[in-house]
């Protein structure tokens, strides 16, 4: 089935399936029913079956799911069976925190460099990579092509840098800048607007208080 026909809600649940199945593998679990998985994930068994049926089902009546097989198949659907080279633009606190996150390589995301405009950061090791100057970006990507750019720049600099990244062949941007980027149709952007997420949390907290103070 064409992935474009799969709802965004289903796609967003796939990483959760993958994470929980990975935990089950670590616990030595060989197989699991949709009911058991639903209790662990707090998603109905019916929803799990519907989600997985979008990709072929993977289960057997009376047996359930083979945990390792399902983990690997969902990994393939998510593209985790291939290495995705990526770079970080912006070596501030957020950029450095992301560079030091060890979970990327476990999931086939390979950080190759961090870029910044501040000369005092040039050559500094962040995680396992060096900070390079943004003036080196184009030549670096010619020799070390990357698929993904993580953008942790101020809003005022984000669009101009995005234009450069697109010209250099970047096909996907993980955007932490508080701006909706303008990109060609063949470039994918995933926005992570931290303040919006915090405001959503604030709204839910307010609703909870209203419901419990009545």
N, C-alpha and C positions, 0 to 999 in steps of 0.2 A: 504494500500500500504506500502511495506517495505520502511522504512525511507532511506535506502541506495540508493533507486532509485530517491530520491528527490535531485535536484541540490543544491549545496552549496549556490548558489545565493539566492534561495528561502528560505533556512534555515536562512540565514543572514537577510532576510527581516522580518521574523516572529517576532523578538523582537520589531521592529518598529511598526508593526501592533498592538502588544500588548500594547505598550506605548501610541499610539494615541487613541486606543479604551479606555484605562484607563482614558485618559484626557476627552474623550467624556462622559464617565460615570460620572466623576466628574462635568461635565457641565449639567448633567441631560438629556442627549440625549438618547432616547430609541431605535431608529432605524436610519439607514443610508444607502444610496445607494452606489454602487461602484463608481459612478461618484462623489458624495460628498466626499467620502473617498479619492478618487484619488486627488482631489483638495487640500485636507488637507495634504496629504502625498507627493504630487508631484510625484506620480507614476500613470501610465495610468490605467484607469478603466479595460481595457482588461488584463493588467498585474496582477491586484489584483484578478480578477476572475480566471485567469490561476493559480496563486499561491494557492488560496484557494481550487480550484478544485482538487489539489493534495491530499487534505485531506478530500474531501467529499463535498466541495462547501459551505455549511452553509447558502446560501441565498435562497430567494423565489422570483420568478418572480413577478414584480409589487409591491413588499414589500421592497426588499433590505435585509439588515442584522439586526438582533436583536443584539444591541451593547453588552449587558451584556452576552448573550449566546455566541457570537463570541469571546468576551474577555476571557471567561472561557474556551472555547474549545481550543483556541490558547495557553492558559496557560497550559492546559493538554498536548498538543503536545510538549510544551517546558519543560515539567516535573515540572511545578511550583505548581502542586497540591500535591506535596510531599515535605517534609522538607529535605534539603540537608545539613547535618552537614559539616562544613569546618574549617580549621585551616590556620593560616598564619605563614610562616617560614621567619623570618627576621623582627625585630622590629625597623628598621631604619625609616627615614622620610616617605618613601613610605608605608612601612608596617603599621605604625601608622595611616597614612592618610586613608588607606583602612579599618583599624579596626574601625575608627571613622565614617565611611560612614553608615548612617542610612537606606539606601535604600535596603540593603541586605535582612533583615528580612521581609520587605514588599513583597519580591519576593521569599520567602521560603528558603533563604540561611541563615543558622544559624551559626554564628561564635562562636566556643567553646573555642579557645585558640590561643595565639600568642607565638611563640617560638624564642629564640635568644641564642647566646653563651655568651653574655656579662653579667657578674655577677651583675654589677651595675643596670641592668634593671630588675632583678629577683623580681617578686611580684608586679611590677608597673602595675597599671590599665591603660589599653588602650581601649578606648571605654567602653564596658561592660565586658571585660575579662581581666584576668591577663597574664602578660608575664611569661612564664615558660622557663626553660633551655632546650636546645635541647637534653641534656642527659636524660631528662624526657619524651622525645617524645614517645618512644616505650611503656613504661608502661602506659602513658596517653591514647594512642590509643587502648590499650587492654581494658581499662575501658570505654572509650568514643570514639567508632569507628567513623571515619569521612570518607566522600566520596571524598571530594575535598581538595587539598592543594594549597594555594596561595604562590608562590615562589617569594620572593623579595630579594634574595641573590645576592652577587657579582657573576659574571660569573665563577670565579675560584672555587667557592664552590657549584655551582648549581647541577652539575651532581652527585657528591658524595651524596648530600642530597636527590636527586631524587631516587637514588638506595635504600636508607634507607626507604623513603616513600613508594616505591613500595613493599618492604619487609614487611612493616607494614600494607599493605592492601589498600593503597590509590589508587583509581581507576581513578581519574581525577586531572590534574594539570593545574592551571592557571599561566603561566610562564612569569614573568616579567624580568627574567635574560636574558641577551643578548647572548643566546646560544641555539642551537637546541639540545634539550634533546634526549637522547637515552633511549627508554622505550619499554617494551614488547607490543605486538600487542593489548592486552586487556586493556591497560592504555591509556587514552585520554589526549592529551596535547593541550591546546589553548595558543598560543604564543601572548604576547603583547610586541612587540619590539618598545619602545617609539621613539628611534632615527630613525628607519625605517619609522615610521609614520610621523615624522617631515620632513624627507627627501622627502617623497611623497608630503607633503604639499608644500615644497620648490619647487619641480618640477612643481606642478600645478600653483604656484605663478609665476614662471619663464615663463611658457607657456602663462599665462594671460598677463604678461607684453609684451611679444613678439607680441602677437596678437593685443594689443592695442597701441603699439608704432609704428606700421608699417604705 
